[in-house]
Every structure is written in C-alpha cells, then in structure tokens.
Amino acid sequence: MKNHFSRIGFILAAAGSAVGLGNIWKFPYVTGEYGGGAFVLVYLLAILFIGLTVFLAEAVIGQNAQADVATSFVKTSKSKNKNWKFAGFILFSGLIILSFYSVVLGWILSYVFTSFGTLPSDAKTAGAAFETLISKDIAAQIAYHTIVAGSVIFIVLKGIKEGIERINLILMPLLGLILLGLLIYSFTLDSFSTAVSFMFSPDWSKIDGNALLAALGQAFFTLSLGVGTIMTYSASLPKNVNFVKSSIMVAIVDTAIAITAGLIIFSFLFEAGAQSSAGPGLVFISLPVIFSGWGFLGQVIAISFFVALVFAGITSAVSMIEPSLKFFIDRFNFTRRKATVICGSTFYLLGIVALLSMTSAYSESLTFFGKNAFDLMDFMTSSVMMPLAAILTCVFLGYFVDKELLQRIFTAHVSNLVFNIWYFLIKFIVPIAIITLFLNKLGIL
C-alpha cells in the first residue's frame, strides 16, 4: 500500500529516526565523560526499562488509531474525549528540532567537503576553523542548511513508501556498511583492546546522580521519543504486523550502532593519545586533528565518518517532519505537497534564525531569556516539550485508556506476563523516572 510501511520498511524507518547524531556523536562523548563501562551498563538498562517502554507506548497508540497524533489520542482514549487532541502539541516539537538539527547537519556536510582537502593538524587550528564556520561564515552555513532542508523536503514529498521507506532502505544499510568498515579498521589498531576495556569494564566510582540522569536522558532521546514520530510511523504500519517485535528490533539496531560508534571513536582517540572525555567538540575538533595525522588513510576515514554522520542525520531529519505533515493531511485535508511546503518553509526559516543567532553579527539581537535562538530551541524541545510529551503519553495510557484494549492489542503478539510488566512500568515507574529527568533539565533537581 502506498501510504503504509512494509514491516522491514517500518523497522528501518524507525531505526533511521532513532539512529542520528545522538548515537554517533553524543553517546561516545557522554560515555567518555562518565568513565565508560559503568555508564554503558546503566544506559543499556535505561534503554530496556525506560526507552523501550515509552517506544511501545507510542507504537501502540499509533497502530491502534491509524491516524495523526492528535486524532490518535482522541480515538484511543476511554471516552473518545476530544480534548485529548491538545496532546497533539507534541508533533510540533519535531519541526522545531528539525530547524536547528538541519543547521548541525549542514556543519557536518561542510566537514565532508573539508575532508577532501586539508584537515587541521592541531586542536587550536581545528577549534578556530569550527568557530569561524559557526560565528562568521553565514553564507556557507545558509548554503549547507539549504542543501539539507532541500533533501529532506524532496524525500518527504515522495510519500511514505516511495520517499521515507525507500531512503531508509538505501541509507541505513550504507550507514551500517560504513560503520562496519570503520570498525574493522579499528580492529587493526593497538588501541582497540583499550577501547573495549574502557567501554565494557565498569568503573562505578564515576557513577553518580548526574551520570544516572545522563544515561536516562540519552536512552530517552536516542529513540526519537516525545516528538510523535514513532506514533506517526506506527499509524502507517498494517495492523497485522507485530509492532512489539518490530519495536524491539529498532531498539537493538539503535543500541548496536551507538555501541559500535563508541568502539570506533574511542579506538581512534586512544590510538592518538587523546582524552576520552573530549566533550561536544569531539566530532568537529578532536577527530579531524586525529584524522589529519594519519595522512591519506586518515582522509579516507574522515570522509567515511562524516558521510556516515550525514546519512544518520538525514534519516532522523526526515522522521521529524512527518508527524506535522500527517496532521495537516489528515485534519485539514491538505495535499502532501501543500503540507510539505508549509512545514518545510517553517523549519527552513526557523533554521536560518537559529544559525544567525550563533553568529557574532546577529547573536545579540537574536538572544531571548539569556539564550540565543539556537540554544533556546534546543532547550525548549529537549528539556521541556519532549519530557512533557512522554509523561503525558504514560499518564494517558496508564489512566485514560481501557486496560482491556491495550491488553488485547499486546497479547496478540506477546504473553500476558510481558504485557503486565509493560503496563506496570508505564503506569508507575517510567513517569517518575521521566519527571525526575524533567526537573533536573529545568535545574530544579
């Protein structure tokens, strides 16, 4: 069917949504900051008990209702209460995220082209080059942002089957092949055994409250939760498909790529004698310097690495716009083209504002409440809108949906015991965990 995923298409599309910059960029540097193995173990537990639980929550709403996010809440609620349509606000966080995500993808795309030339040979030069790009080179940023935005718009115009599913059927295997190649190369490095030890030998002295919250946050955000993507994708999944099994496969693929990226990056860092806690500058400063020191081979690896990041980013970017498109198509009978023009123009123009707010020329005029527009969009989505959406989804399923309905949907695919464990988690445990994360993000805890 033209507007429905195949099972493998759903798995790759949802995995593509989940696998993004958070896996290949953020996971390694956060793991480095919190000492490696112990953090990885806590992260895996958080994926299993928190991330997968919320993923299944969004999936069951979407597959039951087969509609846009706002309508899905109404159709799934006990009384079909139309006020639940206001829970659909979560879908618009995806557009806001896409605005600055497209800008970051533009930076990465610029590093693909840089990798064909001369990479910086020291941290000071690398830092200065990156600082110049984001604070002074407005024309280049707009050009790269335009390429990324244009690519996303072109893909989603093609629809579910011909656009989103097809691009994921191409890019996800290519991403896997590139990472596999980089992993095989890292096997040949003396530092690989050190990277394995670092990633899988727990150092519990590094684990404190902040580390636990960081692991929870990473597990939550890496699966694209709280933006309506999984709900929307599940609504385009035929009802006879085992959504539980498919969801588990997505979580496995997402986690495997994060672990693989960590092994690759730590092998590179340790081989060069660099610090494991390189921080957010890892991709744009530390790694280019390392690649530069490896001559022509380093150049090939740099190109491969940044292309992998672009592929991961594009599959995530495409997923962020789809909830808004489906909302306008289903609720207002817009054509896909009209919905895409509206949503595409919105995130593109917001992206221009975001990138300008990082530049020295416009940062002062585009600063609100002590944050530039880029950081404000990031804060509002990751610290407020996404956690609130997840809390709302858990409370909704735990207290405003018939348990018998959920049980009937789940037990068509899994045992009653598995359903009861999931239901207990969604009703009591996960909301408390996410509320804790939410309050911490707001600086209250």
C-alpha positions in Angstrom: 0.0 0.0 0.0 1.3 3.4 -1.0 0.8 5.1 2.4 1.9 2.1 4.5 5.3 0.8 5.5 6.3 -2.8 5.0 7.5 -4.5 8.2 11.2 -4.1 7.2 10.4 -0.6 6.0 9.0 0.3 9.4 12.0 -1.2 11.2 14.5 0.7 9.1 12.5 3.9 9.1 12.0 3.9 12.9 15.6 2.8 13.3 16.6 5.6 10.9 14.6 8.0 13.1 16.3 6.8 16.2 19.8 6.5 14.8 21.1 10.0 14.5 23.7 12.4 15.8 22.8 11.2 19.3 24.3 7.8 18.6 27.4 8.6 16.7 28.3 12.0 18.2 26.6 12.4 21.6 26.7 8.8 23.0 30.6 8.4 22.7 31.4 11.8 24.3 28.9 11.4 27.2 30.2 7.8 27.8 33.7 9.3 27.9 32.7 12.0 30.4 31.2 9.4 32.7 34.0 6.9 32.6 32.9 4.3 30.1 31.7 0.8 31.1 29.6 1.6 34.1 27.8 4.3 32.1 27.2 1.9 29.2 25.6 -0.6 31.5 23.3 2.0 33.1 22.4 3.2 29.6 21.5 -0.3 28.4 19.3 -0.8 31.5 17.6 2.6 30.8 17.0 1.6 27.1 15.4 -1.7 28.2 13.2 -0.4 31.0 12.5 3.2 30.1 13.3 3.8 26.4 11.7 0.6 25.0 8.7 1.0 27.3 7.9 4.5 26.0 8.6 3.4 22.4 6.0 0.7 22.8 3.6 3.2 24.3 3.8 5.5 21.3 3.7 2.5 18.9 0.5 1.0 20.4 -1.3 4.4 20.2 -0.3 4.9 16.6 -1.1 1.3 15.4 -4.5 1.3 17.2 -5.7 4.6 15.8 -4.0 4.6 12.4 -4.3 8.4 12.4 -2.3 11.6 13.0 -1.0 12.2 16.6 -3.8 14.5 17.8 -6.6 12.2 16.4 -4.8 9.1 17.8 -5.1 10.4 21.3 -8.8 11.0 20.9 -9.5 7.7 19.2 -7.6 5.7 21.9 -9.0 7.4 25.0 -11.7 5.7 27.0 -14.4 8.2 26.3 -13.1 9.4 22.9 -12.7 12.8 24.7 -12.0 15.4 22.0 -9.9 17.5 24.5 -7.1 14.9 24.1 -6.4 16.4 20.6 -4.5 19.1 22.5 -2.0 16.4 23.4 -1.1 16.5 19.8 1.1 19.6 20.5 4.0 17.1 20.8 4.1 16.7 17.0 5.3 20.3 16.5 8.4 19.8 18.6 9.7 17.8 15.7 9.6 20.8 13.4 11.4 23.0 16.0 14.1 20.3 16.5 14.5 19.9 12.7 15.2 23.6 12.4 18.4 23.5 14.3 19.2 19.9 13.5 19.3 20.8 9.9 21.9 23.5 10.7 24.1 21.0 12.6 23.8 18.6 9.7 24.9 21.4 7.5 28.1 21.8 9.6 28.7 18.1 9.2 28.2 18.3 5.5 30.8 21.1 5.3 33.2 18.7 7.0 32.6 16.1 4.4 33.9 18.6 1.8 36.7 19.8 4.1 37.9 16.2 4.4 38.6 16.1 0.7 41.1 18.9 1.3 43.5 19.7 4.2 42.3 18.8 7.7 43.5 20.9 10.7 46.6 19.4 12.2 46.2 20.7 15.8 43.4 21.4 18.2 43.9 25.2 18.2 43.6 25.3 14.4 40.6 22.9 14.4 38.8 24.9 17.1 39.4 28.2 15.3 38.1 26.7 12.0 34.9 25.5 13.6 34.4 28.7 15.5 34.8 30.7 12.2 32.2 28.5 10.5 29.5 28.9 13.1 30.2 32.6 14.1 31.3 34.3 10.9 30.6 32.2 7.7 26.9 33.0 7.3 26.8 32.3 3.5 28.3 28.8 3.8 26.0 27.9 6.7 22.9 29.0 4.8 24.1 27.1 1.7 24.6 23.8 3.6 21.4 24.3 5.6 19.6 24.8 2.3 21.1 21.6 0.8 20.0 19.6 3.9 16.5 21.2 4.0 16.0 20.7 0.3 17.0 17.0 0.6 14.5 16.4 3.5 11.7 18.2 1.6 12.4 16.2 -1.6 12.3 12.9 0.3 9.1 13.5 2.2 7.3 14.8 -0.9 7.6 11.3 -2.3 5.5 9.9 0.5 5.7 7.0 3.0 6.6 4.2 0.6 8.4 5.9 -2.2 10.1 8.5 0.0 10.7 7.7 3.6 10.8 3.9 3.3 13.0 3.9 0.2 15.6 6.4 1.5 15.9 4.3 4.7 16.2 1.1 2.6 19.2 2.8 0.9 20.9 4.9 3.6 20.5 2.6 6.7 22.4 -0.4 5.0 25.0 2.1 3.7 25.4 3.6 7.2 25.9 0.0 8.5 28.5 -0.8 5.9 30.5 2.4 6.6 30.4 1.8 10.3 31.3 -1.9 9.8 34.3 -0.8 7.6 35.5 1.7 10.3 35.0 -1.0 13.0 37.1 -3.5 11.0 39.8 -0.9 10.6 39.7 -0.1 14.4 40.3 -3.9 15.0 43.8 -3.4 13.4 44.7 -0.6 15.9 46.6 -1.4 19.1 44.1 0.8 20.9 41.1 -1.4 20.1 41.6 -3.6 23.2 41.8 -0.5 25.3 38.6 0.9 23.8 36.8 -2.5 24.5 38.1 -2.4 28.1 37.0 1.2 28.5 33.5 0.6 27.1 32.8 -2.7 29.0 34.8 -2.6 32.2 32.7 -0.8 34.8 34.2 1.9 36.9 31.5 2.5 39.4 33.3 5.4 41.0 32.2 7.6 38.0 28.5 6.9 38.5 26.6 9.5 40.5 23.2 11.1 40.2 24.3 13.1 37.2 25.5 10.0 35.4 22.2 8.2 36.0 20.3 11.2 34.7 22.6 11.5 31.7 22.1 7.8 30.9 18.3 8.1 31.2 18.3 11.2 29.0 20.5 9.5 26.4 18.3 6.4 26.3 15.1 8.5 26.1 16.2 10.9 23.4 18.1 8.4 21.2 14.9 6.5 20.4 13.2 9.7 19.0 10.6 9.6 21.8 8.3 12.5 22.7 8.0 14.1 19.2 5.2 12.0 17.7 7.5 10.2 15.2 7.0 6.7 16.5 3.3 7.2 16.8 3.1 8.5 13.2 5.2 5.8 11.8 3.2 3.1 13.7 0.0 4.6 12.3 1.4 3.7 8.8 2.1 0.1 9.8 -0.5 -2.5 8.9 -2.5 -3.7 11.9 -1.5 -7.4 11.4 2.2 -6.6 11.9 3.8 -7.5 15.2 4.7 -4.0 16.4 6.2 -5.3 19.7 8.8 -7.4 17.8 9.4 -4.6 15.4 9.9 -2.1 18.3 12.4 -4.4 19.9 14.4 -4.7 16.6 14.5 -0.9 16.4 15.9 -0.7 19.9 18.5 -3.3 19.2 19.7 -1.6 16.0 19.8 1.8 17.7 21.8 0.5 20.6 24.1 -1.6 18.5 25.0 1.4 16.3 25.7 3.6 19.4 28.0 0.9 20.9 29.8 0.4 17.5 30.3 4.2 17.2 31.7 4.3 20.7 34.2 1.5 20.0 35.3 3.1 16.7 35.7 6.6 18.2 37.5 5.5 21.4 39.9 3.4 19.3 40.7 6.5 17.3 41.1 8.7 20.4 43.2 6.2 22.3 45.4 5.5 19.3 46.2 9.2 19.1 46.7 9.5 22.8 43.7 11.9 23.1 41.3 12.2 26.0 38.2 10.0 26.2 36.3 13.0 27.6 36.7 15.2 24.6 33.2 16.6 25.1 30.9 18.1 22.5 33.9 19.2 20.4 34.8 15.6 19.7 33.4 15.4 16.1 34.4 18.9 15.0 37.7 19.4 16.7 39.3 16.3 18.2 38.6 13.7 15.4 39.7 16.0 12.4 43.1 16.5 14.1 43.5 12.7 14.6 42.5 12.0 11.0 44.9 14.7 9.8 47.8 12.8 11.5 47.1 9.6 9.5 47.8 11.1 6.1 45.8 9.8 3.1 44.3 6.9 5.0 43.1 9.5 7.6 41.5 11.5 4.8 39.6 8.4 3.6 38.4 7.6 7.1 37.4 11.2 7.7 35.3 11.3 4.6 33.7 7.9 5.5 33.0 9.0 9.1 31.4 12.4 8.2 29.3 10.8 5.4 28.0 8.2 7.9 27.0 11.1 10.2 25.2 12.8 7.3 23.3 9.5 6.5 22.3 9.0 10.1 21.2 12.7 10.4 19.1 12.7 7.2 17.1 9.6 8.2 16.4 11.3 11.6 15.6 14.6 9.9 13.0 13.0 7.6 11.2 11.5 10.6 10.9 14.8 12.4 8.8 16.4 9.8 6.4 13.5 9.1 4.1 14.0 12.3 3.4 17.5 11.2 2.7 16.5 7.6 0.3 13.8 8.7 -1.5 16.2 11.0 -2.2 18.7 8.2 -3.1 16.0 5.7 -5.5 14.1 8.0 -7.0 17.0 9.9 -7.3 19.7 7.2 -7.3 17.5 4.0 -4.2 19.2 2.7 -2.4 17.6 -0.2 1.0 16.2 0.7 2.7 18.8 -1.4 0.8 21.7 0.3 1.6 20.3 3.8 5.3 19.8 2.8 5.6 23.4 1.5 4.1 24.8 4.8 6.1 22.6 7.2 9.3 22.7 5.1 9.2 26.5 4.8 8.6 26.7 8.6 11.6 24.6 9.7 13.8 26.1 7.0 13.2 29.7 8.1 13.5 28.8 11.8 16.8 27.2 10.9 18.0 30.5 9.3 17.1 32.2 12.6 18.9 29.5 14.6 22.1 29.7 12.6 22.2 33.5 12.6 21.8 33.5 16.4 25.1 31.7 16.6 27.0 34.4 14.6 28.8 37.3 16.1 26.8 39.7 13.8 23.4 38.7 15.0 23.7 36.8 18.3 22.8 39.8 20.4 19.6 40.7 18.5 18.5 37.0 18.4 19.0 36.3 22.1 15.9 35.7 24.3 15.7 34.9 28.0 19.5 34.7 28.2 19.8 32.1 25.3 20.4 32.6 21.6 17.6 31.3 19.4 19.6 28.1 18.6 20.1 27.2 22.3 16.5 28.3 23.2 15.0 25.9 20.6 17.2 23.1 21.9 16.3 23.8 25.5 12.5 24.1 24.8 12.4 20.8 22.9 14.8 18.6 24.8 14.2 19.9 28.3 10.5 20.8 28.2 8.4 19.6 25.2 9.8 16.1 24.8 9.8 15.1 28.5 6.3 16.6 28.9 5.1 14.6 25.9 6.5 11.4 27.3 5.0 12.0 30.7 1.6 12.8 29.1 1.8 9.6 27.0 2.5 7.4 30.0 -0.3 9.0 32.1 -2.7 8.8 29.2 -2.1 5.0 28.7 -2.0 4.3 32.4 -5.1 6.1 33.5 -7.2 7.2 30.5 -7.2 4.2 28.2 -9.0 0.9 28.8 -6.6 -1.6 30.1 -8.5 -4.3 28.2 -8.0 -2.6 24.9 -4.2 -2.4 25.5 -4.1 -6.0 26.7 -6.0 -7.2 23.6 -3.6 -5.4 21.3 -0.4 -6.6 23.1 -1.4 -10.2 23.8 -2.0 -10.7 20.1 1.8 -10.6 19.9 3.3 -11.3 23.4 2.3 -13.2 26.6 0.1 -11.7 29.3 3.1 -11.6 31.6 5.0 -9.3 29.2 2.0 -7.0 28.9 1.6 -6.8 32.7 5.3 -5.9 33.2 5.0 -3.2 30.5 1.7 -1.9 31.9 3.2 -1.6 35.4 6.3 0.2 34.1 4.2 2.6 32.0 1.8 3.4 34.9 4.1 3.7 37.8 7.8 3.6 37.1 8.5 5.4 33.8 6.5 8.6 34.6 8.5 9.0 37.9 11.8 8.5 36.0 10.9 11.0 33.3 9.6 13.5 35.8 12.9 13.3 37.6 14.8 13.9 34.4 12.4 16.8 33.5 13.0 18.5 36.8 16.8 18.0 36.5 16.8 19.5 33.0 14.9 22.6 34.4 17.5 22.9 37.2 15.0 22.1 39.9 16.7 18.9 41.0 
